[in-house]
Amino acid sequence: MQTIPLIYGTVQNQKLYAGRPVIQNGRYSVDDCVPAVTLDRLKTRAERGKVLVVDVEGINRGRFYPSFIEFCKTPGNDLWLVEPIYDDIDVLDAFLGSADRLVFPYDRIKNDSVLPDIVDISDQCVPLISCRKGLHNGKDPVRLVEKLSGYGFHNIMVADMDGYLPDERWEDLTGQCGGLVTYSPFRKVEKEVHILAEDLFPF
């Protein structure tokens, strides 16, 4: 199993900061922020690491946030950027920054018609399915992962944002996508998964 640290980030004074994530009335913020370059887990090492960075302002806006991408830098690490996109044009803009992979919330895209274009532009794009009460906007995440895999996405991220998904469901999800990225900030996933995203700053 591969583990990737995840941080919720914000840009201050043209630098990336990270801190403890807070969700209030459906909006994200970060408390007790520190410069991301000071985090031991992200410091330059003999081998490059990986880090998932959630653009808090972009998530709150529900749309692409170019200013964040401009200053989102994690030296010594491959950057997996979590950023809302609407269409293939946003994908091109996102990769003009320092992102190695673009993780995009599936419910923010224009519609499914843009998925083939997104895959054509880069196979480093990763759809994100966020679940509450075990569902993504009332839909079965297993069926959504199956559909997205059919479009050619090698990695798909599933976030269980309230700890509702049982281990058996994670097994079903992994069965639909061998490169599943698992994120469950409020519950430890006991099943073996391909890639596990872990908060550096717990909720």
Secondary structure by P-SEA (a helix, b strand, c coil): cbbbbbbbccccccbbbbcbbbbcccbbbbccccccccccccccccccbbbbbbaaaaaaaccccccccccccccccccccccccccaaaaaaaacccccbbbbcccccccccaaaaaaaacccbbbbbbbcccccccccaaaaaaaaaaacccbbbbbcccccccaaaaaaaaaaccbbbbbbccccccccccbbbbbcccc
